Amino acid sequence: MKSFGASNIFLLGDDIEWEELGGGIKRKIMAYDDRIMLVNVHFEAGGVGTLHSHYHSQVTYVASGEFEFTVDNEVKLVKEGDALYIPPNTMHGTICKKSGVLIDVFSPIREDFML
């Protein structure tokens, strides 16, 4: 695993550019070191996070909006204030029902996001 070091101690959201991912989705990589990473992901209504899996543990907090999540064939509507845990190597994806922001925490760091 390549080392990316660590982010600054304090990160001000207004100082970090959104990375446009297409399909009404954009993200900001916030705090990280090689063991953990926090990412803000903004979805417009109708945006789709396609089904995928990765070896990272993931915790997602719904900061705003509504999302239909599929995690390992279980489908659930989640809204502001809800959270979910996605174990490593588990298929998951989402459809944004109401524009909003997800806060994703990954362990270890998502190297693919850093390239």
N, CA, C and O atoms as CSV, one atom per row, in Angstrom:
chain,resi,resn,atom,element,x,y,z
A,1,MET,N,N,0.848,-1.179,0.000
A,1,MET,CA,C,0.000,0.000,0.000
A,1,MET,C,C,0.891,1.239,0.000
A,1,MET,O,O,1.799,1.372,0.821
A,2,LYS,N,N,0.616,2.124,-0.922
A,2,LYS,CA,C,1.361,3.378,-1.016
A,2,LYS,C,C,0.953,4.310,0.124
A,2,LYS,O,O,-0.222,4.364,0.488
A,3,SER,N,N,1.903,5.038,0.685
A,3,SER,CA,C,1.598,5.992,1.744
A,3,SER,C,C,1.284,7.359,1.137
A,3,SER,O,O,2.006,7.852,0.269
A,4,PHE,N,N,0.200,7.955,1.608
A,4,PHE,CA,C,-0.173,9.300,1.174
A,4,PHE,C,C,0.042,10.313,2.293
A,4,PHE,O,O,-0.356,11.472,2.174
A,5,GLY,N,N,0.671,9.872,3.378
A,5,GLY,CA,C,0.898,10.780,4.491
A,5,GLY,C,C,-0.406,11.101,5.188
A,5,GLY,O,O,-1.270,10.238,5.339
A,6,ALA,N,N,-0.545,12.338,5.608
A,6,ALA,CA,C,-1.755,12.756,6.310
A,6,ALA,C,C,-2.170,14.139,5.833
A,6,ALA,O,O,-1.352,14.932,5.366
A,7,SER,N,N,-3.453,14.402,5.963
A,7,SER,CA,C,-3.972,15.728,5.617
A,7,SER,C,C,-3.529,16.731,6.675
A,7,SER,O,O,-2.923,16.362,7.681
A,8,ASN,N,N,-3.835,17.987,6.441
A,8,ASN,CA,C,-3.628,19.006,7.458
A,8,ASN,C,C,-4.494,18.682,8.669
A,8,ASN,O,O,-5.443,17.905,8.566
A,9,ILE,N,N,-4.176,19.265,9.793
A,9,ILE,CA,C,-4.966,19.049,11.007
A,9,ILE,C,C,-6.360,19.662,10.851
A,9,ILE,O,O,-7.364,19.002,11.122
A,10,PHE,N,N,-6.419,20.911,10.418
A,10,PHE,CA,C,-7.699,21.589,10.214
A,10,PHE,C,C,-7.943,21.737,8.724
A,10,PHE,O,O,-7.061,22.163,7.978
A,11,LEU,N,N,-9.150,21.381,8.296
A,11,LEU,CA,C,-9.524,21.507,6.891
A,11,LEU,C,C,-10.822,22.296,6.819
A,11,LEU,O,O,-11.843,21.882,7.369
A,12,LEU,N,N,-10.776,23.417,6.148
A,12,LEU,CA,C,-11.954,24.263,6.013
A,12,LEU,C,C,-12.646,23.925,4.702
A,12,LEU,O,O,-12.046,24.020,3.631
A,13,GLY,N,N,-13.913,23.531,4.793
A,13,GLY,CA,C,-14.648,23.088,3.623
A,13,GLY,C,C,-14.623,24.061,2.463
A,13,GLY,O,O,-14.565,23.648,1.304
A,14,ASP,N,N,-14.666,25.359,2.766
A,14,ASP,CA,C,-14.665,26.363,1.700
A,14,ASP,C,C,-13.340,26.420,0.947
A,14,ASP,O,O,-13.279,26.946,-0.164
A,15,ASP,N,N,-12.281,25.881,1.546
A,15,ASP,CA,C,-10.961,25.899,0.905
A,15,ASP,C,C,-10.709,24.682,0.020
A,15,ASP,O,O,-9.695,24.621,-0.676
A,16,ILE,N,N,-11.624,23.715,0.042
A,16,ILE,CA,C,-11.435,22.470,-0.712
A,16,ILE,C,C,-12.383,22.460,-1.906
A,16,ILE,O,O,-13.587,22.666,-1.761
A,17,GLU,N,N,-11.824,22.220,-3.078
A,17,GLU,CA,C,-12.617,22.188,-4.316
A,17,GLU,C,C,-13.432,20.893,-4.405
A,17,GLU,O,O,-12.972,19.829,-3.990
A,18,TRP,N,N,-14.629,21.000,-4.944
A,18,TRP,CA,C,-15.419,19.816,-5.267
A,18,TRP,C,C,-14.806,19.151,-6.490
A,18,TRP,O,O,-14.375,19.830,-7.422
A,19,GLU,N,N,-14.768,17.843,-6.488
A,19,GLU,CA,C,-14.336,17.060,-7.649
A,19,GLU,C,C,-15.601,16.538,-8.330
A,19,GLU,O,O,-16.332,15.731,-7.755
A,20,GLU,N,N,-15.855,16.997,-9.550
A,20,GLU,CA,C,-17.052,16.577,-10.288
A,20,GLU,C,C,-16.867,15.146,-10.776
A,20,GLU,O,O,-15.882,14.840,-11.449
A,21,LEU,N,N,-17.812,14.266,-10.439
A,21,LEU,CA,C,-17.736,12.862,-10.836
A,21,LEU,C,C,-18.691,12.538,-11.973
A,21,LEU,O,O,-18.626,11.451,-12.546
A,22,GLY,N,N,-19.580,13.474,-12.307
A,22,GLY,CA,C,-20.566,13.239,-13.357
A,22,GLY,C,C,-21.851,12.668,-12.787
A,22,GLY,O,O,-21.877,12.165,-11.664
A,23,GLY,N,N,-22.907,12.750,-13.564
A,23,GLY,CA,C,-24.192,12.191,-13.158
A,23,GLY,C,C,-24.797,12.860,-11.935
A,23,GLY,O,O,-25.572,12.239,-11.208
A,24,GLY,N,N,-24.448,14.134,-11.700
A,24,GLY,CA,C,-25.001,14.848,-10.557
A,24,GLY,C,C,-24.326,14.523,-9.234
A,24,GLY,O,O,-24.903,14.736,-8.167
A,25,ILE,N,N,-23.089,14.002,-9.303
A,25,ILE,CA,C,-22.350,13.628,-8.092
A,25,ILE,C,C,-21.014,14.362,-8.071
A,25,ILE,O,O,-20.326,14.461,-9.087
A,26,LYS,N,N,-20.658,14.876,-6.892
A,26,LYS,CA,C,-19.343,15.489,-6.708
A,26,LYS,C,C,-18.868,15.176,-5.294
A,26,LYS,O,O,-19.676,14.891,-4.410
A,27,ARG,N,N,-17.538,15.231,-5.081
A,27,ARG,CA,C,-17.007,14.902,-3.762
A,27,ARG,C,C,-15.874,15.825,-3.366
A,27,ARG,O,O,-15.210,16.437,-4.204
A,28,LYS,N,N,-15.674,15.905,-2.046
A,28,LYS,CA,C,-14.539,16.606,-1.448
A,28,LYS,C,C,-13.825,15.606,-0.553
A,28,LYS,O,O,-14.425,15.036,0.359
A,29,ILE,N,N,-12.550,15.398,-0.816
A,29,ILE,CA,C,-11.753,14.573,0.087
A,29,ILE,C,C,-11.329,15.474,1.232
A,29,ILE,O,O,-10.679,16.499,1.026
A,30,MET,N,N,-11.698,15.085,2.423
A,30,MET,CA,C,-11.432,15.911,3.600
A,30,MET,C,C,-10.213,15.345,4.336
A,30,MET,O,O,-9.143,15.211,3.741
A,31,ALA,N,N,-10.358,15.020,5.591
A,31,ALA,CA,C,-9.243,14.563,6.421
A,31,ALA,C,C,-8.887,13.107,6.121
A,31,ALA,O,O,-9.753,12.297,5.788
A,32,TYR,N,N,-7.585,12.789,6.247
A,32,TYR,CA,C,-7.137,11.415,6.005
A,32,TYR,C,C,-5.728,11.190,6.542
A,32,TYR,O,O,-4.956,12.126,6.750
A,33,ASP,N,N,-5.430,9.925,6.755
A,33,ASP,CA,C,-4.068,9.409,6.824
A,33,ASP,C,C,-4.145,8.036,6.170
A,33,ASP,O,O,-5.161,7.716,5.553
A,34,ASP,N,N,-3.126,7.231,6.284
A,34,ASP,CA,C,-3.146,5.955,5.570
A,34,ASP,C,C,-4.168,4.959,6.122
A,34,ASP,O,O,-4.489,3.974,5.457
A,35,ARG,N,N,-4.681,5.205,7.331
A,35,ARG,CA,C,-5.594,4.253,7.956
A,35,ARG,C,C,-7.060,4.639,7.874
A,35,ARG,O,O,-7.935,3.794,8.065
A,36,ILE,N,N,-7.342,5.918,7.590
A,36,ILE,CA,C,-8.731,6.378,7.612
A,36,ILE,C,C,-8.897,7.578,6.681
A,36,ILE,O,O,-7.953,8.336,6.456
A,37,MET,N,N,-10.096,7.740,6.147
A,37,MET,CA,C,-10.371,8.847,5.224
A,37,MET,C,C,-11.821,9.282,5.381
A,37,MET,O,O,-12.718,8.452,5.528
A,38,LEU,N,N,-12.044,10.612,5.348
A,38,LEU,CA,C,-13.382,11.176,5.398
A,38,LEU,C,C,-13.644,11.918,4.091
A,38,LEU,O,O,-12.831,12.734,3.656
A,39,VAL,N,N,-14.794,11.624,3.467
A,39,VAL,CA,C,-15.138,12.199,2.168
A,39,VAL,C,C,-16.577,12.715,2.213
A,39,VAL,O,O,-17.481,12.006,2.654
A,40,ASN,N,N,-16.785,13.949,1.757
A,40,ASN,CA,C,-18.134,14.490,1.572
A,40,ASN,C,C,-18.545,14.218,0.133
A,40,ASN,O,O,-17.798,14.512,-0.800
A,41,VAL,N,N,-19.738,13.656,-0.043
A,41,VAL,CA,C,-20.230,13.359,-1.388
A,41,VAL,C,C,-21.600,14.017,-1.553
A,41,VAL,O,O,-22.530,13.738,-0.796
A,42,HIS,N,N,-21.712,14.898,-2.558
A,42,HIS,CA,C,-22.967,15.597,-2.834
A,42,HIS,C,C,-23.649,14.942,-4.026
A,42,HIS,O,O,-23.029,14.728,-5.068
A,43,PHE,N,N,-24.931,14.624,-3.865
A,43,PHE,CA,C,-25.742,14.029,-4.924
A,43,PHE,C,C,-26.891,14.960,-5.269
A,43,PHE,O,O,-27.550,15.500,-4.380
A,44,GLU,N,N,-27.128,15.144,-6.553
A,44,GLU,CA,C,-28.373,15.746,-7.007
A,44,GLU,C,C,-29.418,14.634,-7.044
A,44,GLU,O,O,-29.067,13.463,-7.185
A,45,ALA,N,N,-30.694,14.987,-6.920
A,45,ALA,CA,C,-31.759,13.992,-7.004
A,45,ALA,C,C,-31.619,13.208,-8.303
A,45,ALA,O,O,-31.418,13.794,-9.367
A,46,GLY,N,N,-31.723,11.902,-8.217
A,46,GLY,CA,C,-31.580,11.032,-9.380
A,46,GLY,C,C,-30.166,10.527,-9.590
A,46,GLY,O,O,-29.951,9.629,-10.403
A,47,GLY,N,N,-29.194,11.084,-8.876
A,47,GLY,CA,C,-27.812,10.617,-8.985
A,47,GLY,C,C,-27.698,9.177,-8.500
A,47,GLY,O,O,-28.350,8.783,-7.533
A,48,VAL,N,N,-26.864,8.399,-9.179
A,48,VAL,CA,C,-26.724,6.974,-8.863
A,48,VAL,C,C,-25.287,6.647,-8.508
A,48,VAL,O,O,-24.367,6.888,-9.289
A,49,GLY,N,N,-25.108,6.097,-7.323
A,49,GLY,CA,C,-23.837,5.488,-6.944
A,49,GLY,C,C,-23.961,4.016,-7.307
A,49,GLY,O,O,-24.589,3.248,-6.579
A,50,THR,N,N,-23.366,3.618,-8.427
A,50,THR,CA,C,-23.563,2.268,-8.959
A,50,THR,C,C,-23.091,1.198,-7.977
A,50,THR,O,O,-22.193,1.429,-7.168
A,51,LEU,N,N,-23.709,0.033,-8.064
A,51,LEU,CA,C,-23.327,-1.087,-7.210
A,51,LEU,C,C,-21.854,-1.403,-7.403
A,51,LEU,O,O,-21.373,-1.503,-8.532
A,52,HIS,N,N,-21.141,-1.560,-6.297
A,52,HIS,CA,C,-19.715,-1.863,-6.323
A,52,HIS,C,C,-19.316,-2.438,-4.968
A,52,HIS,O,O,-20.105,-2.433,-4.023
A,53,SER,N,N,-18.103,-2.926,-4.886
A,53,SER,CA,C,-17.558,-3.369,-3.605
A,53,SER,C,C,-16.092,-2.986,-3.548
A,53,SER,O,O,-15.470,-2.724,-4.577
A,54,HIS,N,N,-15.542,-2.953,-2.345
A,54,HIS,CA,C,-14.123,-2.658,-2.138
A,54,HIS,C,C,-13.708,-3.288,-0.814
A,54,HIS,O,O,-14.554,-3.653,0.003
A,55,TYR,N,N,-12.410,-3.412,-0.610
A,55,TYR,CA,C,-11.908,-4.098,0.583
A,55,TYR,C,C,-11.917,-3.220,1.841
A,55,TYR,O,O,-11.522,-3.674,2.915
A,56,HIS,N,N,-12.357,-1.991,1.712
A,56,HIS,CA,C,-12.385,-1.054,2.838
A,56,HIS,C,C,-13.652,-1.233,3.671
A,56,HIS,O,O,-14.708,-1.573,3.136
A,57,SER,N,N,-13.548,-1.006,4.972
A,57,SER,CA,C,-14.735,-0.818,5.800
A,57,SER,C,C,-15.250,0.584,5.493
A,57,SER,O,O,-14.463,1.502,5.262
A,58,GLN,N,N,-16.566,0.747,5.491
A,58,GLN,CA,C,-17.151,2.054,5.191
A,58,GLN,C,C,-18.284,2.347,6.161
A,58,GLN,O,O,-19.122,1.488,6.436
A,59,VAL,N,N,-18.296,3.565,6.671
A,59,VAL,CA,C,-19.415,4.073,7.454
A,59,VAL,C,C,-19.911,5.313,6.724
A,59,VAL,O,O,-19.117,6.175,6.347
A,60,THR,N,N,-21.217,5.403,6.524
A,60,THR,CA,C,-21.806,6.544,5.823
A,60,THR,C,C,-22.841,7.209,6.725
A,60,THR,O,O,-23.706,6.544,7.295
A,61,TYR,N,N,-22.737,8.532,6.844
A,61,TYR,CA,C,-23.695,9.343,7.588
A,61,TYR,C,C,-24.442,10.220,6.586
A,61,TYR,O,O,-23.821,10.863,5.740
A,62,VAL,N,N,-25.756,10.246,6.678
A,62,VAL,CA,C,-26.571,11.072,5.787
A,62,VAL,C,C,-26.702,12.459,6.417
A,62,VAL,O,O,-27.476,12.658,7.353
A,63,ALA,N,N,-25.931,13.416,5.888
A,63,ALA,CA,C,-25.948,14.787,6.407
A,63,ALA,C,C,-27.200,15.531,5.958
A,63,ALA,O,O,-27.724,16.376,6.685
A,64,SER,N,N,-27.677,15.212,4.752
A,64,SER,CA,C,-28.905,15.821,4.235
A,64,SER,C,C,-29.415,14.973,3.082
A,64,SER,O,O,-28.675,14.164,2.521
A,65,GLY,N,N,-30.680,15.159,2.731
A,65,GLY,CA,C,-31.264,14.458,1.596
A,65,GLY,C,C,-31.868,13.111,1.965
A,65,GLY,O,O,-31.980,12.757,3.138
A,66,GLU,N,N,-32.259,12.362,0.914
A,66,GLU,CA,C,-32.804,11.010,1.064
A,66,GLU,C,C,-32.174,10.120,0.013
A,66,GLU,O,O,-32.000,10.527,-1.135
A,67,PHE,N,N,-31.832,8.898,0.412
A,67,PHE,CA,C,-31.129,7.965,-0.456
A,67,PHE,C,C,-31.702,6.564,-0.292
A,67,PHE,O,O,-31.988,6.125,0.822
A,68,GLU,N,N,-31.865,5.870,-1.411
A,68,GLU,CA,C,-32.234,4.462,-1.381
A,68,GLU,C,C,-30.944,3.662,-1.514
A,68,GLU,O,O,-30.340,3.623,-2.586
A,69,PHE,N,N,-30.528,3.028,-0.435
A,69,PHE,CA,C,-29.294,2.249,-0.431
A,69,PHE,C,C,-29.586,0.773,-0.609
A,69,PHE,O,O,-30.554,0.247,-0.060
A,70,THR,N,N,-28.747,0.119,-1.373
A,70,THR,CA,C,-28.720,-1.335,-1.454
A,70,THR,C,C,-27.397,-1.776,-0.854
A,70,THR,O,O,-26.330,-1.356,-1.302
A,71,VAL,N,N,-27.471,-2.626,0.165
A,71,VAL,CA,C,-26.273,-3.183,0.791
A,71,VAL,C,C,-26.487,-4.686,0.891
A,71,VAL,O,O,-27.350,-5.155,1.633
A,72,ASP,N,N,-25.690,-5.435,0.131
A,72,ASP,CA,C,-25.766,-6.902,0.149
A,72,ASP,C,C,-27.203,-7.387,-0.059
A,72,ASP,O,O,-27.697,-8.220,0.702
A,73,ASN,N,N,-27.868,-6.868,-1.086
A,73,ASN,CA,C,-29.229,-7.235,-1.488
A,73,ASN,C,C,-30.338,-6.727,-0.562
A,73,ASN,O,O,-31.511,-7.006,-0.810
A,74,GLU,N,N,-29.997,-5.995,0.489
A,74,GLU,CA,C,-31.015,-5.371,1.334
A,74,GLU,C,C,-31.170,-3.915,0.902
A,74,GLU,O,O,-30.184,-3.191,0.767
A,75,VAL,N,N,-32.418,-3.495,0.686
A,75,VAL,CA,C,-32.702,-2.134,0.217
A,75,VAL,C,C,-33.393,-1.366,1.339
A,75,VAL,O,O,-34.327,-1.859,1.971
A,76,LYS,N,N,-32.907,-0.140,1.571
A,76,LYS,CA,C,-33.464,0.678,2.656
A,76,LYS,C,C,-33.408,2.147,2.264
A,76,LYS,O,O,-32.419,2.602,1.691
A,77,LEU,N,N,-34.474,2.892,2.572
A,77,LEU,CA,C,-34.497,4.339,2.371
A,77,LEU,C,C,-33.928,4.989,3.632
A,77,LEU,O,O,-34.409,4.746,4.739
A,78,VAL,N,N,-32.889,5.825,3.448
A,78,VAL,CA,C,-32.278,6.525,4.582
A,78,VAL,C,C,-32.370,8.022,4.332
A,78,VAL,O,O,-32.405,8.478,3.190
A,79,LYS,N,N,-32.406,8.775,5.426
A,79,LYS,CA,C,-32.572,10.229,5.332
A,79,LYS,C,C,-31.639,10.914,6.320
A,79,LYS,O,O,-30.914,10.263,7.072
A,80,GLU,N,N,-31.676,12.246,6.300
A,80,GLU,CA,C,-30.839,13.062,7.179
A,80,GLU,C,C,-30.835,12.523,8.608
A,80,GLU,O,O,-31.888,12.277,9.198
A,81,GLY,N,N,-29.633,12.346,9.150
A,81,GLY,CA,C,-29.478,11.851,10.511
A,81,GLY,C,C,-29.283,10.357,10.613
A,81,GLY,O,O,-28.936,9.856,11.682
A,82,ASP,N,N,-29.500,9.624,9.516
A,82,ASP,CA,C,-29.305,8.172,9.508
A,82,ASP,C,C,-27.862,7.828,9.149
A,82,ASP,O,O,-27.124,8.661,8.622
A,83,ALA,N,N,-27.477,6.600,9.440
A,83,ALA,CA,C,-26.125,6.132,9.117
A,83,ALA,C,C,-26.180,4.660,8.745
A,83,ALA,O,O,-27.152,3.969,9.050
A,84,LEU,N,N,-25.138,4.191,8.088
A,84,LEU,CA,C,-25.029,2.777,7.762
A,84,LEU,C,C,-23.573,2.341,7.785
A,84,LEU,O,O,-22.659,3.135,7.565
A,85,TYR,N,N,-23.385,1.055,8.058
A,85,TYR,CA,C,-22.067,0.425,8.047
A,85,TYR,C,C,-22.038,-0.555,6.889
A,85,TYR,O,O,-22.953,-1.362,6.724
A,86,ILE,N,N,-20.983,-0.481,6.086
A,86,ILE,CA,C,-20.815,-1.386,4.947
A,86,ILE,C,C,-19.535,-2.182,5.183
A,86,ILE,O,O,-18.440,-1.623,5.128
A,87,PRO,N,N,-19.664,-3.485,5.445
A,87,PRO,CA,C,-18.476,-4.305,5.684
A,87,PRO,C,C,-17.604,-4.410,4.433
A,87,PRO,O,O,-18.083,-4.188,3.321
A,88,PRO,N,N,-16.335,-4.746,4.611
A,88,PRO,CA,C,-15.449,-4.935,3.457
A,88,PRO,C,C,-16.020,-5.967,2.480
A,88,PRO,O,O,-16.674,-6.927,2.884
A,89,ASN,N,N,-15.760,-5.750,1.197
A,89,ASN,CA,C,-16.118,-6.683,0.119
A,89,ASN,C,C,-17.619,-6.948,0.012
A,89,ASN,O,O,-18.030,-8.029,-0.410
A,90,THR,N,N,-18.431,-5.970,0.391
A,90,THR,CA,C,-19.886,-6.091,0.320
A,90,THR,C,C,-20.408,-5.209,-0.811
A,90,THR,O,O,-20.081,-4.024,-0.877
A,91,MET,N,N,-21.218,-5.783,-1.701
A,91,MET,CA,C,-21.809,-5.002,-2.787
A,91,MET,C,C,-22.755,-3.953,-2.197
A,91,MET,O,O,-23.553,-4.242,-1.306
A,92,HIS,N,N,-22.641,-2.726,-2.721
A,92,HIS,CA,C,-23.501,-1.649,-2.243
A,92,HIS,C,C,-23.594,-0.548,-3.292
A,92,HIS,O,O,-22.720,-0.405,-4.146
A,93,GLY,N,N,-24.661,0.219,-3.210
A,93,GLY,CA,C,-24.867,1.348,-4.110
A,93,GLY,C,C,-26.046,2.158,-3.616
A,93,GLY,O,O,-26.726,1.765,-2.668
A,94,THR,N,N,-26.291,3.299,-4.263
A,94,THR,CA,C,-27.382,4.160,-3.821
A,94,THR,C,C,-28.006,4.908,-4.988
A,94,THR,O,O,-27.372,5.134,-6.019
A,95,ILE,N,N,-29.258,5.283,-4.802
A,95,ILE,CA,C,-29.967,6.185,-5.704
A,95,ILE,C,C,-30.432,7.355,-4.846
A,95,ILE,O,O,-31.100,7.162,-3.830
A,96,CYS,N,N,-30.081,8.556,-5.256
A,96,CYS,CA,C,-30.472,9.743,-4.499
A,96,CYS,C,C,-31.919,10.098,-4.829
A,96,CYS,O,O,-32.251,10.366,-5.983
A,97,LYS,N,N,-32.767,10.099,-3.819
A,97,LYS,CA,C,-34.175,10.427,-3.995
A,97,LYS,C,C,-34.450,11.913,-3.778
A,97,LYS,O,O,-35.346,12.484,-4.401
A,98,LYS,N,N,-33.672,12.534,-2.888
A,98,LYS,CA,C,-33.789,13.966,-2.597
A,98,LYS,C,C,-32.371,14.494,-2.430
A,98,LYS,O,O,-31.614,13.988,-1.603
A,99,SER,N,N,-32.010,15.500,-3.205
A,99,SER,CA,C,-30.655,16.052,-3.216
A,99,SER,C,C,-30.078,16.141,-1.807
A,99,SER,O,O,-30.759,16.571,-0.876
A,100,GLY,N,N,-28.808,15.729,-1.655
A,100,GLY,CA,C,-28.216,15.764,-0.332
A,100,GLY,C,C,-26.742,15.420,-0.310
A,100,GLY,O,O,-26.095,15.272,-1.346
A,101,VAL,N,N,-26.230,15.296,0.914
A,101,VAL,CA,C,-24.808,15.047,1.141
A,101,VAL,C,C,-24.631,13.826,2.031
A,101,VAL,O,O,-25.284,13.686,3.065
A,102,LEU,N,N,-23.733,12.947,1.603
A,102,LEU,CA,C,-23.305,11.810,2.407
A,102,LEU,C,C,-21.900,12.087,2.920
A,102,LEU,O,O,-21.072,12.649,2.203
A,103,ILE,N,N,-21.634,11.699,4.148
A,103,ILE,CA,C,-20.285,11.773,4.700
A,103,ILE,C,C,-19.802,10.339,4.845
A,103,ILE,O,O,-20.310,9.578,5.669
A,104,ASP,N,N,-18.813,9.980,4.030
A,104,ASP,CA,C,-18.270,8.624,4.017
A,104,ASP,C,C,-16.949,8.578,4.769
A,104,ASP,O,O,-16.095,9.449,4.605
A,105,VAL,N,N,-16.793,7.550,5.594
A,105,VAL,CA,C,-15.529,7.285,6.274
A,105,VAL,C,C,-15.068,5.907,5.832
A,105,VAL,O,O,-15.819,4.935,5.913
A,106,PHE,N,N,-13.826,5.829,5.364
A,106,PHE,CA,C,-13.247,4.578,4.879
A,106,PHE,C,C,-12.026,4.209,5.707
A,106,PHE,O,O,-11.260,5.075,6.132
A,107,SER,N,N,-11.857,2.913,5.929
A,107,SER,CA,C,-10.635,2.415,6.554
A,107,SER,C,C,-10.239,1.126,5.848
A,107,SER,O,O,-11.042,0.195,5.781
A,108,PRO,N,N,-9.021,1.050,5.321
A,108,PRO,CA,C,-8.032,2.123,5.249
A,108,PRO,C,C,-8.413,3.157,4.180
A,108,PRO,O,O,-9.505,3.111,3.613
A,109,ILE,N,N,-7.498,4.078,3.922
A,109,ILE,CA,C,-7.695,5.141,2.940
A,109,ILE,C,C,-8.062,4.558,1.571
A,109,ILE,O,O,-7.566,3.497,1.192
A,110,ARG,N,N,-8.930,5.252,0.835
A,110,ARG,CA,C,-9.246,4.866,-0.541
A,110,ARG,C,C,-8.144,5.405,-1.447
A,110,ARG,O,O,-8.189,6.558,-1.875
A,111,GLU,N,N,-7.166,4.574,-1.731
A,111,GLU,CA,C,-6.038,4.979,-2.581
A,111,GLU,C,C,-6.517,5.454,-3.943
A,111,GLU,O,O,-5.958,6.394,-4.507
A,112,ASP,N,N,-7.563,4.800,-4.479
A,112,ASP,CA,C,-8.060,5.164,-5.805
A,112,ASP,C,C,-8.610,6.591,-5.835
A,112,ASP,O,O,-8.645,7.200,-6.903
A,113,PHE,N,N,-9.033,7.133,-4.714
A,113,PHE,CA,C,-9.518,8.510,-4.663
A,113,PHE,C,C,-8.369,9.511,-4.703
A,113,PHE,O,O,-8.577,10.681,-5.027
A,114,MET,N,N,-7.173,9.067,-4.381
A,114,MET,CA,C,-6.023,9.965,-4.262
A,114,MET,C,C,-5.254,10.117,-5.566
A,114,MET,O,O,-4.366,10.965,-5.663
A,115,LEU,N,N,-5.578,9.316,-6.564
A,115,LEU,CA,C,-4.829,9.339,-7.823
A,115,LEU,C,C,-5.351,10.390,-8.773
A,115,LEU,O,O,-4.828,10.539,-9.877
